[in-house]
């Protein structure tokens, strides 16, 4: 799966998450936008829900990956910081799956 397609999946998941969020705590839907951390209104429960939505969308496209596992949470710098870091992390997972 190409990086731009992965990015689209992540952005679509952010848009869907915003449908259930109060207007005062909307997530930024843009490449490079923060996802989780001090620059984002997303809490840990919201992050898990978002990651599950992304996993489902990727699985529907024939790319089954698990995003919230020990490999992700044990990294020094979270892959969930921004759209860019998450897309890069998913790309790494997909390359590992194909190898």
Secondary structure, 3 states (H helix, E strand, C coil): CCHHHHHHHHHHHHHHHHHCCCHHHCCCCCCCCECCCCCCCCCHHHHHHHHHHHHHHHHHCCCCCCCCCHHHHCCCCCCCCEHHHHHHHHHHHHHHHHC
